[in-house]
Amino acid sequence: MTISRTDRVRLVSAGLGAGGLALLLLPRWSLRTLAPGRRAPAAWLVRVLGARTVLQSALLLASPTREGMQAGAAVDALHAASMVPAALVWPRFRQAAAISGGWAAAATAAQLAVAPLADDPVHVPGDVD
């Protein structure tokens, strides 16, 4: 049994969306579970991150395209990169920033892993159909 590109994209999107849903609906539990014993960022900030992840995943579930996954990966890569200066500027949130950045880096890798596996023929600019 072969899993289609669309199904792979949807599986990755659903998994990432589930993580975002946990952040959105259970921000304090998520922080206690992932970053115990540390000063946590405000719950509203965790909810905003969760809402962004849920929205991104919902868009990809509705329209599972290679370009969409690549755009989602770019957003998550930017988020991961932004956590480095955040950890340096706000050392008390270093653990939360590291976890958030690590999750975003893993999301980037997962999205890029399924994005290029297209079942569609490759179209090079300038090709004539």
N, CA, C and O atoms as a printed pandas DataFrame, in Angstrom:
     atom_number atom_name residue_name chain_id  residue_number  x_coord  y_coord  z_coord
0              1         N          MET        A               1    0.838   -1.180    0.000
1              2        CA          MET        A               1    0.000    0.000    0.000
2              3         C          MET        A               1    0.881    1.241    0.000
3              4         O          MET        A               1    1.771    1.380    0.839
4              5         N          THR        A               2    0.634    2.128   -0.931
5              6        CA          THR        A               2    1.392    3.357   -1.050
6              7         C          THR        A               2    0.556    4.516   -0.526
7              8         O          THR        A               2   -0.630    4.639   -0.833
8              9         N          ILE        A               3    1.193    5.352    0.261
9             10        CA          ILE        A               3    0.516    6.547    0.771
10            11         C          ILE        A               3    0.804    7.685   -0.197
11            12         O          ILE        A               3    1.963    7.952   -0.515
12            13         N          SER        A               4   -0.223    8.345   -0.658
13            14        CA          SER        A               4   -0.058    9.427   -1.633
14            15         C          SER        A               4    0.579   10.653   -0.976
15            16         O          SER        A               4    0.606   10.793    0.246
16            17         N          ARG        A               5    1.083   11.521   -1.829
17            18        CA          ARG        A               5    1.674   12.780   -1.354
18            19         C          ARG        A               5    0.645   13.567   -0.560
19            20         O          ARG        A               5    0.960   14.118    0.494
20            21         N          THR        A               6   -0.567   13.621   -1.054
21            22        CA          THR        A               6   -1.615   14.372   -0.366
22            23         C          THR        A               6   -1.867   13.808    1.024
23            24         O          THR        A               6   -2.040   14.561    1.982
24            25         N          ASP        A               7   -1.889   12.492    1.135
25            26        CA          ASP        A               7   -2.097   11.875    2.447
26            27         C          ASP        A               7   -0.920   12.153    3.383
27            28         O          ASP        A               7   -1.120   12.381    4.576
28            29         N          ARG        A               8    0.296   12.135    2.854
29            30        CA          ARG        A               8    1.474   12.449    3.682
30            31         C          ARG        A               8    1.407   13.882    4.192
31            32         O          ARG        A               8    1.686   14.151    5.361
32            33         N          VAL        A               9    1.035   14.797    3.303
33            34        CA          VAL        A               9    0.908   16.206    3.693
34            35         C          VAL        A               9   -0.162   16.344    4.775
35            36         O          VAL        A               9    0.033   17.058    5.759
36            37         N          ARG        A              10   -1.273   15.671    4.594
37            38        CA          ARG        A              10   -2.362   15.764    5.576
38            39         C          ARG        A              10   -1.964   15.148    6.919
39            40         O          ARG        A              10   -2.327   15.677    7.970
40            41         N          LEU        A              11   -1.223   14.039    6.896
41            42        CA          LEU        A              11   -0.769   13.430    8.150
42            43         C          LEU        A              11    0.151   14.366    8.923
43            44         O          LEU        A              11   -0.007   14.544   10.131
44            45         N          VAL        A              12    1.102   14.957    8.230
45            46        CA          VAL        A              12    2.017   15.899    8.891
46            47         C          VAL        A              12    1.241   17.109    9.395
47            48         O          VAL        A              12    1.452   17.553   10.524
48            49         N          SER        A              13    0.353   17.641    8.577
49            50        CA          SER        A              13   -0.432   18.818    8.978
50            51         C          SER        A              13   -1.310   18.525   10.184
51            52         O          SER        A              13   -1.429   19.354   11.086
52            53         N          ALA        A              14   -1.928   17.343   10.202
53            54        CA          ALA        A              14   -2.786   16.979   11.337
54            55         C          ALA        A              14   -1.963   16.846   12.615
55            56         O          ALA        A              14   -2.395   17.289   13.680
56            57         N          GLY        A              15   -0.795   16.247   12.517
57            58        CA          GLY        A              15    0.067   16.115   13.693
58            59         C          GLY        A              15    0.507   17.458   14.242
59            60         O          GLY        A              15    0.476   17.685   15.451
60            61         N          LEU        A              16    0.915   18.345   13.351
61            62        CA          LEU        A              16    1.328   19.685   13.793
62            63         C          LEU        A              16    0.132   20.457   14.347
63            64         O          LEU        A              16    0.253   21.195   15.325
64            65         N          GLY        A              17   -1.014   20.279   13.713
65            66        CA          GLY        A              17   -2.217   20.952   14.197
66            67         C          GLY        A              17   -2.616   20.484   15.583
67            68         O          GLY        A              17   -3.090   21.279   16.395
68            69         N          ALA        A              18   -2.430   19.204   15.861
69            70        CA          ALA        A              18   -2.749   18.677   17.199
70            71         C          ALA        A              18   -1.853   19.334   18.252
71            72         O          ALA        A              18   -2.319   19.681   19.338
72            73         N          GLY        A              19   -0.588   19.502   17.933
73            74        CA          GLY        A              19    0.311   20.204   18.863
74            75         C          GLY        A              19   -0.115   21.642   19.070
75            76         O          GLY        A              19   -0.091   22.147   20.193
76            77         N          GLY        A              20   -0.505   22.304   17.993
77            78        CA          GLY        A              20   -0.986   23.680   18.100
78            79         C          GLY        A              20   -2.265   23.780   18.904
79            80         O          GLY        A              20   -2.461   24.734   19.657
80            81         N          LEU        A              21   -3.139   22.793   18.746
81            82        CA          LEU        A              21   -4.393   22.778   19.496
82            83         C          LEU        A              21   -4.127   22.659   20.996
83            84         O          LEU        A              21   -4.813   23.287   21.802
84            85         N          ALA        A              22   -3.136   21.857   21.368
85            86        CA          ALA        A              22   -2.771   21.744   22.786
86            87         C          ALA        A              22   -2.295   23.090   23.321
87            88         O          ALA        A              22   -2.652   23.479   24.434
88            89         N          LEU        A              23   -1.494   23.799   22.535
89            90        CA          LEU        A              23   -1.021   25.122   22.967
90            91         C          LEU        A              23   -2.181   26.110   23.077
91            92         O          LEU        A              23   -2.231   26.920   24.003
92            93         N          LEU        A              24   -3.101   26.037   22.135
93            94        CA          LEU        A              24   -4.224   26.964   22.111
94            95         C          LEU        A              24   -5.191   26.721   23.265
95            96         O          LEU        A              24   -5.616   27.666   23.930
96            97         N          LEU        A              25   -5.536   25.464   23.505
97            98        CA          LEU        A              25   -6.565   25.147   24.496
98            99         C          LEU        A              25   -6.017   24.915   25.904
99           100         O          LEU        A              25   -6.709   25.164   26.891
100          101         N          LEU        A              26   -4.790   24.444   25.996
101          102        CA          LEU        A              26   -4.189   24.093   27.293
102          103         C          LEU        A              26   -2.801   24.733   27.446
103          104         O          LEU        A              26   -1.816   24.015   27.615
104          105         N          PRO        A              27   -2.706   26.049   27.391
105          106        CA          PRO        A              27   -1.383   26.666   27.410
106          107         C          PRO        A              27   -0.605   26.419   28.704
107          108         O          PRO        A              27    0.595   26.146   28.659
108          109         N          ARG        A              28   -1.264   26.509   29.836
109          110        CA          ARG        A              28   -0.540   26.308   31.099
110          111         C          ARG        A              28   -0.111   24.847   31.267
111          112         O          ARG        A              28    1.003   24.583   31.719
112          113         N          TRP        A              29   -0.972   23.905   30.912
113          114        CA          TRP        A              29   -0.608   22.493   30.969
114          115         C          TRP        A              29    0.567   22.218   30.031
115          116         O          TRP        A              29    1.503   21.505   30.393
116          117         N          SER        A              30    0.514   22.788   28.827
117          118        CA          SER        A              30    1.600   22.597   27.868
118          119         C          SER        A              30    2.916   23.102   28.437
119          120         O          SER        A              30    3.946   22.439   28.315
120          121         N          LEU        A              31    2.884   24.266   29.053
121          122        CA          LEU        A              31    4.104   24.827   29.631
122          123         C          LEU        A              31    4.603   23.996   30.809
123          124         O          LEU        A              31    5.802   23.737   30.918
124          125         N          ARG        A              32    3.699   23.577   31.689
125          126        CA          ARG        A              32    4.114   22.746   32.836
126          127         C          ARG        A              32    4.709   21.418   32.374
127          128         O          ARG        A              32    5.658   20.909   32.971
128          129         N          THR        A              33    4.140   20.868   31.307
129          130        CA          THR        A              33    4.599   19.576   30.803
130          131         C          THR        A              33    5.930   19.695   30.083
131          132         O          THR        A              33    6.819   18.865   30.270
132          133         N          LEU        A              34    6.069   20.724   29.261
133          134        CA          LEU        A              34    7.263   20.858   28.422
134          135         C          LEU        A              34    8.397   21.634   29.085
135          136         O          LEU        A              34    9.567   21.387   28.794
136          137         N          ALA        A              35    8.067   22.557   29.961
137          138        CA          ALA        A              35    9.091   23.389   30.599
138          139         C          ALA        A              35    8.828   23.495   32.093
139          140         O          ALA        A              35    8.583   24.594   32.591
140          141         N          PRO        A              36    8.871   22.377   32.826
141          142        CA          PRO        A              36    8.561   22.417   34.260
142          143         C          PRO        A              36    9.629   23.170   35.054
143          144         O          PRO        A              36   10.815   23.139   34.727
144          145         N          GLY        A              37    9.169   23.841   36.101
145          146        CA          GLY        A              37   10.100   24.487   37.022
146          147         C          GLY        A              37   10.711   25.778   36.529
147          148         O          GLY        A              37   11.565   26.350   37.206
148          149         N          ARG        A              38   10.310   26.238   35.408
149          150        CA          ARG        A              38   10.854   27.483   34.868
150          151         C          ARG        A              38    9.771   28.541   34.817
151          152         O          ARG        A              38    8.579   28.235   34.800
152          153         N          ARG        A              39   10.204   29.783   34.795
153          154        CA          ARG        A              39    9.250   30.869   34.599
154          155         C          ARG        A              39    8.749   30.766   33.165
155          156         O          ARG        A              39    9.538   30.710   32.221
156          157         N          ALA        A              40    7.452   30.742   33.017
157          158        CA          ALA        A              40    6.856   30.520   31.706
158          159         C          ALA        A              40    6.413   31.841   31.079
159          160         O          ALA        A              40    6.101   32.798   31.788
160          161         N          PRO        A              41    6.387   31.885   29.759
161          162        CA          PRO        A              41    5.810   33.062   29.104
162          163         C          PRO        A              41    4.316   33.144   29.395
163          164         O          PRO        A              41    3.713   32.177   29.863
164          165         N          ALA        A              42    3.737   34.275   29.124
165          166        CA          ALA        A              42    2.310   34.481   29.379
166          167         C          ALA        A              42    1.468   33.494   28.572
167          168         O          ALA        A              42    1.807   33.141   27.443
168          169         N          ALA        A              43    0.371   33.063   29.176
169          170        CA          ALA        A              43   -0.516   32.091   28.514
170          171         C          ALA        A              43   -1.054   32.636   27.195
171          172         O          ALA        A              43   -1.228   31.873   26.245
172          173         N          TRP        A              44   -1.322   33.938   27.115
173          174        CA          TRP        A              44   -1.852   34.502   25.877
174          175         C          TRP        A              44   -0.854   34.344   24.736
175          176         O          TRP        A              44   -1.249   34.131   23.589
176          177         N          LEU        A              45    0.431   34.447   25.043
177          178        CA          LEU        A              45    1.455   34.297   24.012
178          179         C          LEU        A              45    1.499   32.853   23.496
179          180         O          LEU        A              45    1.656   32.616   22.299
180          181         N          VAL        A              46    1.361   31.905   24.409
181          182        CA          VAL        A              46    1.327   30.494   24.030
182          183         C          VAL        A              46    0.084   30.221   23.186
183          184         O          VAL        A              46    0.141   29.459   22.221
184          185         N          ARG        A              47   -1.036   30.841   23.548
185          186        CA          ARG        A              47   -2.268   30.676   22.766
186          187         C          ARG        A              47   -2.124   31.248   21.357
187          188         O          ARG        A              47   -2.614   30.660   20.393
188          189         N          VAL        A              48   -1.457   32.389   21.237
189          190        CA          VAL        A              48   -1.243   32.990   19.913
190          191         C          VAL        A              48   -0.418   32.042   19.037
191          192         O          VAL        A              48   -0.741   31.834   17.867
192          193         N          LEU        A              49    0.637   31.476   19.601
193          194        CA          LEU        A              49    1.450   30.514   18.857
194          195         C          LEU        A              49    0.613   29.291   18.471
195          196         O          LEU        A              49    0.704   28.800   17.346
196          197         N          GLY        A              50   -0.191   28.809   19.401
197          198        CA          GLY        A              50   -1.068   27.677   19.107
198          199         C          GLY        A              50   -2.069   28.005   18.013
199          200         O          GLY        A              50   -2.304   27.190   17.122
200          201         N          ALA        A              51   -2.663   29.198   18.072
201          202        CA          ALA        A              51   -3.644   29.607   17.061
202          203         C          ALA        A              51   -2.982   29.696   15.688
203          204         O          ALA        A              51   -3.574   29.274   14.694
204          205         N          ARG        A              52   -1.778   30.233   15.617
205          206        CA          ARG        A              52   -1.057   30.318   14.345
206          207         C          ARG        A              52   -0.804   28.924   13.785
207          208         O          ARG        A              52   -0.958   28.695   12.585
208          209         N          THR        A              53   -0.420   28.005   14.644
209          210        CA          THR        A              53   -0.138   26.640   14.200
210          211         C          THR        A              53   -1.408   25.941   13.739
211          212         O          THR        A              53   -1.399   25.249   12.721
212          213         N          VAL        A              54   -2.503   26.114   14.479
213          214        CA          VAL        A              54   -3.779   25.504   14.086
214          215         C          VAL        A              54   -4.247   26.068   12.745
215          216         O          VAL        A              54   -4.684   25.311   11.878
216          217         N          LEU        A              55   -4.161   27.371   12.565
217          218        CA          LEU        A              55   -4.577   27.998   11.310
218          219         C          LEU        A              55   -3.731   27.489   10.143
219          220         O          LEU        A              55   -4.261   27.129    9.092
220          221         N          GLN        A              56   -2.430   27.465   10.338
221          222        CA          GLN        A              56   -1.522   26.984    9.292
222          223         C          GLN        A              56   -1.856   25.532    8.925
223          224         O          GLN        A              56   -1.915   25.186    7.745
224          225         N          SER        A              57   -2.071   24.701    9.920
225          226        CA          SER        A              57   -2.391   23.292    9.676
226          227         C          SER        A              57   -3.741   23.139    8.988
227          228         O          SER        A              57   -3.891   22.308    8.093
228          229         N          ALA        A              58   -4.716   23.929    9.396
229          230        CA          ALA        A              58   -6.045   23.862    8.771
230          231         C          ALA        A              58   -5.970   24.238    7.296
231          232         O          ALA        A              58   -6.618   23.610    6.460
232          233         N          LEU        A              59   -5.184   25.257    6.976
233          234        CA          LEU        A              59   -5.026   25.652    5.574
234          235         C          LEU        A              59   -4.398   24.525    4.763
235          236         O          LEU        A              59   -4.801   24.271    3.628
236          237         N          LEU        A              60   -3.419   23.856    5.340
237          238        CA          LEU        A              60   -2.749   22.771    4.627
238          239         C          LEU        A              60   -3.626   21.523    4.533
239          240         O          LEU        A              60   -3.533   20.777    3.558
240          241         N          LEU        A              61   -4.469   21.289    5.529
241          242        CA          LEU        A              61   -5.410   20.175    5.438
242          243         C          LEU        A              61   -6.453   20.428    4.351
243          244         O          LEU        A              61   -6.862   19.505    3.646
244          245         N          ALA        A              62   -6.877   21.674    4.222
245          246        CA          ALA        A              62   -7.879   22.028    3.220
246          247         C          ALA        A              62   -7.295   22.015    1.808
247          248         O          ALA        A              62   -7.976   21.644    0.852
248          249         N          SER        A              63   -6.048   22.418    1.686
249          250        CA          SER        A              63   -5.402   22.491    0.378
250          251         C          SER        A              63   -3.972   21.968    0.499
251          252         O          SER        A              63   -3.031   22.754    0.615
252          253         N          PRO        A              64   -3.806   20.658    0.472
253          254        CA          PRO        A              64   -2.490   20.051    0.715
254          255         C          PRO        A              64   -1.575   20.101   -0.510
255          256         O          PRO        A              64   -1.446   19.123   -1.247
256          257         N          THR        A              65   -0.951   21.247   -0.708
257          258        CA          THR        A              65   -0.078   21.412   -1.867
258          259         C          THR        A              65    1.389   21.449   -1.447
259          260         O          THR        A              65    1.721   21.730   -0.296
260          261         N          ARG        A              66    2.240   21.162   -2.400
261          262        CA          ARG        A              66    3.679   21.226   -2.147
262          263         C          ARG        A              66    4.080   22.662   -1.783
263          264         O          ARG        A              66    4.851   22.881   -0.848
264          265         N          GLU        A              67    3.558   23.617   -2.519
265          266        CA          GLU        A              67    3.890   25.017   -2.255
266          267         C          GLU        A              67    3.421   25.447   -0.873
267          268         O          GLU        A              67    4.107   26.200   -0.182
268          269         N          GLY        A              68    2.249   24.965   -0.473
269          270        CA          GLY        A              68    1.745   25.274    0.863
270          271         C          GLY        A              68    2.650   24.733    1.949
271          272         O          GLY        A              68    2.938   25.421    2.928
272          273         N          MET        A              69    3.101   23.494    1.775
273          274        CA          MET        A              69    4.015   22.905    2.765
274          275         C          MET        A              69    5.330   23.669    2.811
275          276         O          MET        A              69    5.896   23.868    3.886
276          277         N          GLN        A              70    5.813   24.093    1.664
277          278        CA          GLN        A              70    7.053   24.857    1.641
278          279         C          GLN        A              70    6.868   26.218    2.320
279          280         O          GLN        A              70    7.761   26.688    3.025
280          281         N          ALA        A              71    5.721   26.842    2.110
281          282        CA          ALA        A              71    5.439   28.116    2.786
282          283         C          ALA        A              71    5.321   27.903    4.296
283          284         O          ALA        A              71    5.836   28.698    5.082
284          285         N          GLY        A              72    4.636   26.819    4.699
285          286        CA          GLY        A              72    4.538   26.506    6.127
286          287         C          GLY        A              72    5.903   26.238    6.734
287          288         O          GLY        A              72    6.184   26.659    7.856
288          289         N          ALA        A              73    6.745   25.543    5.997
289          290        CA          ALA        A              73    8.101   25.276    6.479
290          291         C          ALA        A              73    8.890   26.574    6.640
291          292         O          ALA        A              73    9.667   26.718    7.584
292          293         N          ALA        A              74    8.692   27.509    5.729
293          294        CA          ALA        A              74    9.388   28.797    5.827
294          295         C          ALA        A              74    8.937   29.565    7.070
295          296         O          ALA        A              74    9.759   30.157    7.769
296          297         N          VAL        A              75    7.638   29.554    7.341
297          298        CA          VAL        A              75    7.112   30.223    8.537
298          299         C          VAL        A              75    7.701   29.587    9.794
299          300         O          VAL        A              75    8.133   30.290   10.707
300          301         N          ASP        A              76    7.717   28.252    9.837
301          302        CA          ASP        A              76    8.256   27.568   11.010
302          303         C          ASP        A              76    9.763   27.759   11.136
303          304         O          ASP        A              76   10.277   27.845   12.251
304          305         N          ALA        A              77   10.477   27.828   10.018
305          306        CA          ALA        A              77   11.922   28.086   10.070
306          307         C          ALA        A              77   12.201   29.481   10.629
307          308         O          ALA        A              77   13.131   29.665   11.414
308          309         N          LEU        A              78   11.397   30.456   10.225
309          310        CA          LEU        A              78   11.549   31.811   10.777
310          311         C          LEU        A              78   11.272   31.816   12.276
311          312         O          LEU        A              78   11.970   32.475   13.046
312          313         N          HIS        A              79   10.252   31.078   12.675
313          314        CA          HIS        A              79    9.943   31.005   14.107
314          315         C          HIS        A              79   11.104   30.368   14.868
315          316         O          HIS        A              79   11.514   30.866   15.917
316          317         N          ALA        A              80   11.629   29.266   14.336
317          318        CA          ALA        A              80   12.754   28.593   14.996
318          319         C          ALA        A              80   13.951   29.538   15.110
319          320         O          ALA        A              80   14.594   29.612   16.157
320          321         N          ALA        A              81   14.237   30.248   14.041
321          322        CA          ALA        A              81   15.373   31.185   14.058
322          323         C          ALA        A              81   15.141   32.324   15.047
323          324         O          ALA        A              81   16.087   32.799   15.675
324          325         N          SER        A              82   13.889   32.768   15.192
325          326        CA          SER        A              82   13.604   33.878   16.107
326          327         C          SER        A              82   13.763   33.482   17.571
327          328         O          SER        A              82   13.923   34.348   18.431
328          329         N          MET        A              83   13.722   32.203   17.859
329          330        CA          MET        A              83   13.849   31.753   19.243
330          331         C          MET        A              83   15.289   31.855   19.757
331          332         O          MET        A              83   15.509   31.885   20.968
332          333         N          VAL        A              84   16.263   31.907   18.857
333          334        CA          VAL        A              84   17.661   32.054   19.294
334          335         C          VAL        A              84   17.870   33.419   19.949
335          336         O          VAL        A              84   18.324   33.469   21.092
336          337         N          PRO        A              85   17.557   34.534   19.269
337          338        CA          PRO        A              85   17.714   35.821   19.956
338          339         C          PRO        A              85   16.774   35.976   21.146
339          340         O          PRO        A              85   17.125   36.632   22.126
340          341         N          ALA        A              86   15.583   35.378   21.073
341          342        CA          ALA        A              86   14.660   35.460   22.214
342          343         C          ALA        A              86   15.280   34.823   23.445
343          344         O          ALA        A              86   15.175   35.362   24.547
344          345         N          ALA        A              87   15.923   33.680   23.265
345          346        CA          ALA        A              87   16.571   33.002   24.401
346          347         C          ALA        A              87   17.724   33.833   24.949
347          348         O          ALA        A              87   17.989   33.799   26.151
348          349         N          LEU        A              88   18.406   34.570   24.098
349          350        CA          LEU        A              88   19.529   35.396   24.547
350          351         C          LEU        A              88   19.058   36.675   25.234
351          352         O          LEU        A              88   19.653   37.112   26.220
352          353         N          VAL        A              89   17.996   37.268   24.716
353          354        CA          VAL        A              89   17.482   38.526   25.272
354          355         C          VAL        A              89   16.730   38.299   26.580
355          356         O          VAL        A              89   16.816   39.108   27.504
356          357         N          TRP        A              90   15.987   37.187   26.651
357          358        CA          TRP        A              90   15.183   36.875   27.844
358          359         C          TRP        A              90   15.646   35.541   28.422
359          360         O          TRP        A              90   15.007   34.516   28.187
360          361         N          PRO        A              91   16.739   35.538   29.171
361          362        CA          PRO        A              91   17.276   34.277   29.680
362          363         C          PRO        A              91   16.305   33.498   30.570
363          364         O          PRO        A              91   16.397   32.273   30.645
364          365         N          ARG        A              92   15.397   34.168   31.230
365          366        CA          ARG        A              92   14.461   33.434   32.087
366          367         C          ARG        A              92   13.492   32.589   31.263
367          368         O          ARG        A              92   12.876   31.661   31.789
368          369         N          PHE        A              93   13.356   32.904   29.977
369          370        CA          PHE        A              93   12.492   32.126   29.081
370          371         C          PHE        A              93   13.306   31.227   28.153
371          372         O          PHE        A              93   12.788   30.725   27.156
372          373         N          ARG        A              94   14.567   31.030   28.480
373          374        CA          ARG        A              94   15.457   30.264   27.594
374          375         C          ARG        A              94   14.931   28.853   27.324
375          376         O          ARG        A              94   14.943   28.402   26.178
376          377         N          GLN        A              95   14.474   28.156   28.355
377          378        CA          GLN        A              95   13.994   26.789   28.148
378          379         C          GLN        A              95   12.758   26.784   27.252
379          380         O          GLN        A              95   12.668   25.968   26.334
380          381         N          ALA        A              96   11.821   27.667   27.498
381          382        CA          ALA        A              96   10.621   27.737   26.664
382          383         C          ALA        A              96   10.978   28.092   25.224
383          384         O          ALA        A              96   10.405   27.539   24.285
384          385         N          ALA        A              97   11.926   29.015   25.051
385          386        CA          ALA        A              97   12.355   29.392   23.699
386          387         C          ALA        A              97   13.034   28.222   22.991
387          388         O          ALA        A              97   12.833   28.013   21.795
388          389         N          ALA        A              98   13.840   27.459   23.734
389          390        CA          ALA        A              98   14.517   26.305   23.141
390          391         C          ALA        A              98   13.508   25.243   22.722
391          392         O          ALA        A              98   13.645   24.650   21.652
392          393         N          ILE        A              99   12.509   25.000   23.539
393          394        CA          ILE        A              99   11.486   24.009   23.201
394          395         C          ILE        A              99   10.658   24.479   22.010
395          396         O          ILE        A              99   10.378   23.705   21.095
396          397         N          SER        A             100   10.272   25.746   22.029
397          398        CA          SER        A             100    9.491   26.294   20.925
398          399         C          SER        A             100   10.292   26.269   19.623
399          400         O          SER        A             100    9.774   25.898   18.570
400          401         N          GLY        A             101   11.547   26.665   19.709
401          402        CA          GLY        A             101   12.406   26.642   18.525
402          403         C          GLY        A             101   12.660   25.232   18.028
403          404         O          GLY        A             101   12.699   24.992   16.821
404          405         N          GLY        A             102   12.833   24.294   18.958
405          406        CA          GLY        A             102   13.031   22.897   18.570
406          407         C          GLY        A             102   11.805   22.320   17.890
407          408         O          GLY        A             102   11.921   21.620   16.884
408          409         N          TRP        A             103   10.624   22.612   18.436
409          410        CA          TRP        A             103    9.378   22.152   17.812
410          411         C          TRP        A             103    9.243   22.744   16.406
411          412         O          TRP        A             103    8.869   22.044   15.465
412          413         N          ALA        A             104    9.553   24.048   16.271
413          414        CA          ALA        A             104    9.440   24.693   14.962
414          415         C          ALA        A             104   10.449   24.113   13.971
415          416         O          ALA        A             104   10.140   23.957   12.790
416          417         N          ALA        A             105   11.647   23.796   14.444
417          418        CA          ALA        A             105   12.646   23.182   13.564
418          419         C          ALA        A             105   12.197   21.791   13.125
419          420         O          ALA        A             105   12.376   21.418   11.965
420          421         N          ALA        A             106   11.618   21.026   14.043
421          422        CA          ALA        A             106   11.099   19.694   13.691
422          423         C          ALA        A             106    9.931   19.816   12.708
423          424         O          ALA        A             106    9.815   19.016   11.780
424          425         N          ALA        A             107    9.073   20.810   12.909
425          426        CA          ALA        A             107    7.955   21.041   11.995
426          427         C          ALA        A             107    8.472   21.400   10.605
427          428         O          ALA        A             107    7.937   20.945    9.594
428          429         N          THR        A             108    9.511   22.216   10.569
429          430        CA          THR        A             108   10.124   22.582    9.284
430          431         C          THR        A             108   10.625   21.339    8.572
431          432         O          THR        A             108   10.347   21.139    7.390
432          433         N          ALA        A             109   11.360   20.507    9.288
433          434        CA          ALA        A             109   11.912   19.288    8.686
434          435         C          ALA        A             109   10.807   18.356    8.201
435          436         O          ALA        A             109   10.910   17.786    7.115
436          437         N          ALA        A             110    9.755   18.196    8.996
437          438        CA          ALA        A             110    8.660   17.305    8.611
438          439         C          ALA        A             110    7.951   17.814    7.358
439          440         O          ALA        A             110    7.625   17.037    6.460
440          441         N          GLN        A             111    7.720   19.111    7.308
441          442        CA          GLN        A             111    7.040   19.681    6.144
442          443         C          GLN        A             111    7.892   19.566    4.885
443          444         O          GLN        A             111    7.381   19.242    3.813
444          445         N          LEU        A             112    9.179   19.828    5.012
445          446        CA          LEU        A             112   10.056   19.712    3.847
446          447         C          LEU        A             112   10.244   18.263    3.428
447          448         O          LEU        A             112   10.491   17.982    2.255
448          449         N          ALA        A             113   10.131   17.345    4.376
449          450        CA          ALA        A             113   10.280   15.930    4.047
450          451         C          ALA        A             113    9.150   15.433    3.155
451          452         O          ALA        A             113    9.371   14.577    2.299
452          453         N          VAL        A             114    7.944   15.959    3.343
453          454        CA          VAL        A             114    6.826   15.500    2.522
454          455         C          VAL        A             114    6.555   16.412    1.329
455          456         O          VAL        A             114    5.947   15.973    0.353
456          457         N          ALA        A             115    6.985   17.655    1.382
457          458        CA          ALA        A             115    6.693   18.601    0.305
458          459         C          ALA        A             115    7.261   18.181   -1.050
459          460         O          ALA        A             115    6.531   18.260   -2.038
460          461         N          PRO        A             116    8.505   17.742   -1.160
461          462        CA          PRO        A             116    9.042   17.443   -2.493
462          463         C          PRO        A             116    8.621   16.087   -3.046
463          464         O          PRO        A             116    8.968   15.747   -4.177
464          465         N          LEU        A             117    7.887   15.319   -2.271
465          466        CA          LEU        A             117    7.488   13.992   -2.715
466          467         C          LEU        A             117    6.205   14.067   -3.541
467          468         O          LEU        A             117    5.187   13.466   -3.196
468          469         N          ALA        A             118    6.277   14.803   -4.612
469          470        CA          ALA        A             118    5.083   15.022   -5.411
470          471         C          ALA        A             118    4.811   13.842   -6.329
471          472         O          ALA        A             118    5.725   13.263   -6.915
472          473         N          ASP        A             119    3.540   13.501   -6.440
473          474        CA          ASP        A             119    3.119   12.484   -7.389
474          475         C          ASP        A             119    2.876   13.106   -8.760
475          476         O          ASP        A             119    2.741   12.410   -9.767
476          477         N          ASP        A             120    2.824   14.419   -8.768
477          478        CA          ASP        A             120    2.559   15.135  -10.014
478          479         C          ASP        A             120    3.842   15.256  -10.824
479          480         O          ASP        A             120    4.934   15.262  -10.256
480          481         N          PRO        A             121    3.721   15.352  -12.147
481          482        CA          PRO        A             121    4.935   15.560  -12.949
482          483         C          PRO        A             121    5.537   16.925  -12.635
483          484         O          PRO        A             121    4.825   17.884  -12.337
484          485         N          VAL        A             122    6.835   16.990  -12.707
485          486        CA          VAL        A             122    7.550   18.231  -12.457
486          487         C          VAL        A             122    7.401   19.142  -13.668
487          488         O          VAL        A             122    7.602   18.710  -14.802
488          489         N          HIS        A             123    7.054   20.393  -13.430
489          490        CA          HIS        A             123    6.954   21.373  -14.499
490          491         C          HIS        A             123    8.065   22.390  -14.337
491          492         O          HIS        A             123    8.138   23.101  -13.335
492          493         N          VAL        A             124    8.916   22.446  -15.324
493          494        CA          VAL        A             124   10.007   23.405  -15.312
494          495         C          VAL        A             124    9.524   24.642  -16.033
495          496         O          VAL        A             124    8.904   24.535  -17.092
496          497         N          PRO        A             125    9.801   25.847  -15.471
497          498        CA          PRO        A             125    9.371   27.060  -16.167
498          499         C          PRO        A             125    9.875   27.061  -17.610
499          500         O          PRO        A             125   11.047   26.785  -17.866
500          501         N          GLY        A             126    8.997   27.367  -18.531
501          502        CA          GLY        A             126    9.336   27.373  -19.945
502          503         C          GLY        A             126    8.926   26.122  -20.681
503          504         O          GLY        A             126    8.938   26.087  -21.911
504          505         N          ASP        A             127    8.552   25.065  -19.918
505          506        CA          ASP        A             127    8.088   23.837  -20.557
506          507         C          ASP        A             127    6.766   24.078  -21.277
507          508         O          ASP        A             127    5.946   24.888  -20.845
508          509         N          VAL        A             128    6.580   23.383  -22.346
509          510        CA          VAL        A             128    5.316   23.459  -23.089
510          511         C          VAL        A             128    4.597   22.135  -22.864
511          512         O          VAL        A             128    5.154   21.060  -23.084
512          513         N          ASP        A             129    3.340   22.238  -22.419
513          514        CA          ASP        A             129    2.559   21.007  -22.190
514          515         C          ASP        A             129    2.016   20.456  -23.483
515          516         O          ASP        A             129    1.338   19.429  -23.480
